[in-house]
Amino acid sequence: MDGRIIFSKIRCLYTNIRSIMNNNKRDELYHKLVQDNIDILGITESWAKNEFMDCEIAFPGYNVYRRDRNIGTRGGGVLLYINAMLMSCQLREDLISETLWVSVLGNQVRDLVIGICYRSQAASPDEISNMNSLIKLYSKKNLLFMGDFNYRDVDWHTVQTIGEGQEFLDVLQDSFLVQHVNTPTRGNNILDLIISTEPEMIEDLQVTCPISTSDHNLISWNLIYNMTKNVECKRRCYFKGNFTAFENELKEVNWMERFKDCNVDVMWNMFGDKMNECLNKFIPETSCPKKVSPPWFRKDIKRNIKLRNKLWIRYTKYPDFSNEFKYKRARNLVTSLIREAKIIFEQKLADRIKIDAKAFYSYIKCKSKTRSSLGPILSSKGDLLVNDQDI
């Protein structure tokens, strides 16, 4: 397939972030995406609302799928970010439980369903029942499922419980699903889970230091699954185009003669073919830029993030007051440095607007617009349409 390649190892990341609108968390999270070359990111407790535009929560190079809590109370909400080079589409929007389901194109034989869920401790029986029924439904396919399920009473080492988590365990066991997290993700509890249809799908799972002041740890892993990835990302460099030659070539065409005795569809196809010919001839292409950390993400910030992560590891191994104090002091320093660096960077852009207006407006544009690639869509029969003509 032109411009595409099959990847078998996909980098994934998940966290309960407690507000994606927190700039410090979002900025540090994007640095993490770039640094670790993450393809799939799941977020619970996004705290996003309907009035938030996609561009306010988007990351460059990713398609964002969202399910906000719409009952008026603060909290909840789930997000999925899928690398734009992976062909993905949302399967359905559920109106009861806080779940989200996206299909990602696989190896042309079997696609993968990716689900994410936030089960609030105050979730109603109807929400829980709806969540469980959807898990059963999509477990019949290849499934990667993640989220914050808040089942404190489940012992995931023995896969047993005497509390409210029994129904959930029954669903997993009846559906032959595998839960991979066996390290605490919040305090001493395993609340955040990574679930798959096959045990071999998850490799090198790690529970690591939280993002900023989030009270849930990060979970990262490799997804072992053949996926189609568009690796040749190209775009037109219109500012380098030869528009004079473009215009002259169009003027040389005798359109009245060419369109003679043609219907409107034939005329449109002929005109489109000529336009594409001129585009290829006079407007050069270039590779899309690679994802990079924000320009204000200084070396001292990266250095202090590494130090904070080391102190977090020490604190989890030896959880005394001294190690906790050192970790939290380093965490707060990272938060302050990110806030300070961003303010300084934006102030310099504003001060230089008269001599470098392009840099200022480029920065504003990236904060006010988002673009999603056209991926596969669902037909009326529920099949994924991949071919451009079918779409």
C-alpha positions in Angstrom: 0.0 0.0 0.0 1.6 3.3 -1.1 2.8 5.5 1.7 1.8 3.0 4.4 3.6 0.3 6.4 2.5 -2.3 8.9 3.8 -1.6 12.5 3.6 -4.4 15.0 4.7 -2.4 18.1 2.6 0.6 19.1 3.6 2.8 22.0 0.7 3.5 24.4 0.2 5.8 27.5 -2.7 6.2 30.0 -3.4 8.4 33.0 -6.1 9.8 35.1 -5.2 13.5 34.8 -7.8 15.4 36.8 -8.3 18.2 34.3 -6.8 18.3 30.8 -7.4 22.1 30.9 -4.6 22.5 33.5 -1.8 24.0 31.3 1.1 22.6 33.3 -0.3 19.1 33.1 -1.1 19.4 29.4 2.3 20.9 28.5 4.2 18.2 30.4 2.1 15.5 28.9 2.8 16.6 25.4 6.5 16.6 26.1 6.0 13.0 27.3 4.2 12.1 24.0 7.1 13.5 21.9 9.9 12.1 24.1 8.5 8.6 24.2 7.0 8.6 20.6 3.5 7.7 21.9 0.9 6.6 19.4 -2.1 6.1 21.6 -3.0 8.1 24.7 -5.9 7.5 27.0 -7.1 10.0 29.6 -9.8 9.7 32.3 -11.2 12.5 34.4 -10.5 15.0 31.6 -13.0 17.5 33.2 -13.7 18.7 29.7 -17.0 20.4 29.0 -19.1 20.9 25.9 -18.1 24.5 25.6 -14.4 23.5 25.3 -13.4 23.4 21.6 -11.3 20.5 20.4 -8.4 22.9 19.6 -8.2 23.7 23.4 -7.5 20.1 24.3 -5.8 18.8 21.1 -2.1 17.8 20.7 -0.4 18.3 17.3 -0.2 15.2 15.2 -3.1 13.4 17.0 -6.8 12.9 16.3 -8.8 13.5 19.5 -11.9 11.6 20.5 -13.9 12.7 23.5 -16.8 11.9 25.8 -17.5 14.7 28.2 -19.6 14.4 31.3 -22.9 16.2 30.5 -24.8 16.1 33.8 -23.6 19.5 35.0 -21.2 18.3 37.8 -17.5 18.9 37.6 -15.2 15.9 36.9 -15.4 12.8 34.8 -14.9 12.7 31.0 -12.7 10.5 28.9 -10.4 11.2 26.0 -8.5 9.2 23.4 -5.7 10.6 21.3 -4.7 8.5 18.3 -1.6 9.2 16.2 -2.9 10.9 13.0 -0.9 8.4 10.9 -3.0 5.6 12.3 -6.3 5.2 10.5 -9.0 5.5 13.2 -12.7 6.4 13.7 -15.1 6.5 16.6 -17.5 3.6 16.7 -20.3 4.9 18.8 -21.2 7.5 21.3 -22.7 5.9 24.4 -25.2 8.0 26.4 -25.2 6.3 29.7 -21.7 5.2 30.9 -18.6 7.3 30.6 -17.0 5.2 27.9 -15.5 5.8 24.5 -14.8 3.3 21.7 -12.6 3.8 18.6 -11.7 1.4 15.9 -8.1 1.5 14.5 -7.3 -0.1 11.1 -5.3 -3.3 11.5 -3.6 -5.5 9.0 -6.5 -5.4 6.6 -7.8 -8.6 8.2 -8.7 -7.7 11.8 -9.2 -4.2 13.2 -8.6 -3.3 16.8 -11.2 -1.7 19.1 -9.8 0.7 21.7 -12.0 1.5 24.6 -11.6 3.8 27.6 -13.8 4.1 30.7 -14.2 6.2 33.8 -16.3 4.5 36.5 -17.1 7.0 39.1 -17.6 5.6 42.7 -21.0 7.3 42.5 -21.9 5.5 39.2 -25.5 4.3 39.1 -26.4 0.6 38.5 -27.6 1.5 35.0 -24.2 3.0 34.2 -22.3 0.0 35.5 -24.6 -2.4 33.6 -24.2 -0.4 30.4 -20.4 -0.4 30.8 -20.3 -4.2 31.3 -22.6 -4.9 28.4 -20.3 -2.8 26.1 -17.3 -4.7 27.3 -19.0 -8.0 26.5 -20.0 -6.6 23.0 -16.5 -5.5 22.0 -14.7 -8.4 23.6 -15.9 -10.4 20.6 -13.5 -8.3 18.6 -9.8 -7.6 19.2 -10.0 -5.3 22.2 -7.7 -3.0 24.1 -9.5 -1.4 27.1 -8.2 1.0 29.7 -9.5 3.3 32.4 -10.1 4.1 36.0 -12.6 1.6 37.4 -12.3 2.4 41.1 -12.6 -1.2 42.3 -10.6 -0.9 45.5 -11.8 -4.3 46.8 -10.4 -6.4 44.0 -7.1 -8.3 44.6 -5.6 -8.4 41.1 -2.9 -10.8 42.1 -5.4 -13.5 43.0 -8.2 -12.0 40.8 -10.7 -12.3 43.7 -13.0 -10.0 45.6 -15.7 -10.0 48.3 -17.1 -6.6 47.3 -18.8 -4.8 44.5 -16.1 -5.7 42.0 -17.4 -9.3 41.6 -19.8 -8.5 38.7 -16.9 -6.8 36.9 -14.6 -9.8 37.5 -17.3 -12.1 36.1 -17.6 -10.0 33.0 -13.8 -10.2 32.4 -13.7 -13.9 33.0 -16.7 -14.7 31.0 -15.3 -12.7 28.1 -11.8 -14.3 28.4 -10.2 -10.8 28.9 -6.8 -10.3 30.6 -6.0 -7.5 33.1 -2.3 -6.5 33.0 -1.7 -4.0 35.9 -0.4 -5.5 39.2 1.3 -2.4 40.6 -0.6 0.3 42.6 -1.7 3.2 40.5 -3.0 5.5 43.2 -1.7 5.2 46.8 -1.8 1.5 47.6 -4.7 0.7 45.3 -4.8 -0.7 41.7 -7.6 1.5 40.3 -6.4 2.0 36.8 -6.5 -1.1 34.5 -5.2 -2.1 31.1 -7.3 -5.0 29.6 -6.9 -6.9 26.4 -8.4 -9.9 24.6 -5.0 -11.7 24.4 -2.2 -11.7 27.0 0.5 -11.3 24.3 -0.9 -8.0 23.1 0.6 -6.1 26.1 4.4 -5.9 26.5 6.7 -4.0 28.8 4.0 -2.4 30.9 5.3 0.1 33.4 3.7 2.2 36.2 5.7 5.4 36.5 5.7 8.9 38.1 2.5 11.0 37.8 2.1 14.0 35.5 2.5 17.2 37.5 0.1 17.1 40.5 -2.1 14.3 39.3 -2.8 11.8 42.1 -2.7 8.8 39.6 0.5 7.2 38.2 1.2 7.0 34.5 0.9 3.6 32.8 2.9 3.0 29.6 3.2 -0.2 27.5 3.8 -1.6 24.0 0.8 -2.8 22.1 1.8 -5.8 20.0 -0.6 -5.6 17.1 -0.2 -5.2 13.3 -1.5 -1.8 12.4 -1.4 0.2 9.2 0.5 3.4 9.6 0.8 6.2 7.1 4.6 7.0 7.2 4.8 9.2 4.1 3.3 12.4 5.4 3.4 15.1 2.7 2.0 18.6 2.3 2.1 21.3 -0.3 4.5 24.3 0.1 2.3 26.9 -1.4 4.6 29.7 -0.4 7.2 28.2 -2.8 4.8 27.7 -5.6 5.2 29.1 -9.1 1.7 30.6 -9.5 2.6 32.6 -12.6 3.5 29.4 -14.5 0.4 27.8 -12.9 -1.9 30.5 -14.2 -0.3 30.6 -17.7 -0.7 26.8 -18.2 -4.4 27.1 -17.3 -4.8 30.0 -19.8 -3.3 28.0 -22.6 -6.1 25.4 -22.4 -9.0 26.0 -24.8 -11.7 25.2 -22.3 -14.6 25.9 -24.7 -13.2 23.4 -27.2 -12.3 20.8 -24.5 -15.8 21.0 -22.8 -17.7 20.8 -26.1 -20.4 18.2 -26.0 -19.5 17.2 -22.4 -21.9 16.9 -19.5 -21.1 18.7 -16.2 -19.5 15.6 -14.5 -17.1 15.0 -17.4 -16.2 18.7 -17.5 -15.5 18.7 -13.7 -13.3 15.6 -13.9 -11.3 17.2 -16.8 -10.8 20.4 -14.9 -9.8 18.6 -11.8 -7.3 16.4 -13.6 -5.7 19.6 -15.1 -5.6 21.3 -11.7 -3.9 18.2 -10.1 -1.4 18.1 -13.0 -0.5 21.8 -12.4 -0.3 21.2 -8.7 2.2 18.4 -9.1 4.2 20.5 -11.6 4.3 23.9 -10.0 3.6 23.4 -6.2 6.4 21.5 -4.5 5.8 19.0 -1.7 7.6 18.6 1.6 7.5 16.1 4.5 5.4 17.0 7.4 7.4 18.3 10.4 8.1 15.9 13.2 6.5 16.4 16.5 8.7 18.4 18.9 8.4 19.6 22.4 7.1 23.2 22.8 9.8 25.8 22.0 9.9 27.1 25.6 10.4 23.6 27.1 13.9 24.4 28.3 16.7 22.0 29.2 16.5 22.8 32.9 12.8 21.7 32.8 13.7 18.4 31.2 16.6 17.9 33.7 14.3 18.6 36.7 11.6 16.2 35.3 14.2 13.4 35.3 15.2 14.3 38.9 11.6 14.4 40.0 11.0 10.9 38.5 14.0 9.5 40.3 12.8 10.9 43.6 9.4 9.4 43.0 10.9 6.0 42.4 12.9 6.4 45.7 9.7 7.5 47.5 7.7 4.5 46.3 10.4 2.1 47.4 11.0 3.9 50.8 7.8 5.8 51.6 9.0 7.9 54.6 8.4 11.6 55.3 11.9 12.7 54.0 11.5 11.0 50.6 8.0 12.3 50.2 9.1 15.8 51.0 12.0 15.7 48.5 9.7 14.3 45.8 6.9 16.9 46.3 9.4 19.7 46.4 10.9 18.5 43.1 7.4 18.1 41.6 6.4 21.6 42.6 9.6 23.0 41.2 8.8 21.4 37.8 5.3 22.9 37.8 6.8 26.4 38.6 9.5 26.1 35.9 6.9 25.1 33.2 4.6 28.0 34.2 7.5 30.5 34.3 9.0 29.4 31.0 5.7 29.6 29.1 5.0 33.1 30.4 8.4 34.3 29.5 8.2 32.8 26.0 4.7 34.3 25.3 5.8 37.7 26.7 8.7 37.7 24.2 6.4 36.9 21.3 4.1 39.8 22.3 7.0 42.2 22.7 8.5 41.3 19.3 5.2 41.4 17.4 6.2 44.5 15.4 9.4 42.9 14.1 8.3 39.3 13.9 4.5 39.2 13.5 4.7 35.8 11.7 6.0 34.0 14.8 3.3 35.6 17.0 0.4 34.7 14.7 1.7 31.2 14.0 1.7 30.5 17.8 -1.8 31.9 18.1 -3.0 29.9 15.1 -1.8 26.6 16.6 -3.8 27.4 19.8 -7.0 28.3 18.0 -7.3 25.6 15.3 -7.1 21.8 15.1 -7.1 19.5 12.1 -8.2 15.9 12.0 -7.1 13.7 9.2 -9.8 11.9 7.1 -9.6 8.3 8.2 -11.9 5.3 7.7 -15.6 5.8 8.3 -18.4 3.3 9.2 -20.8 2.3 6.5 -24.5 1.8 7.2 -23.7 -1.9 7.7 -21.1 -1.2 10.3 -18.2 -2.0 8.0 -15.0 0.2 8.0 -14.6 2.0 4.7 -10.9 2.5 3.9 -10.6 3.1 0.2 -10.7 6.9 -0.7 -13.4 6.3 -3.3 -15.6 4.5 -0.9 -15.2 7.2 1.8 
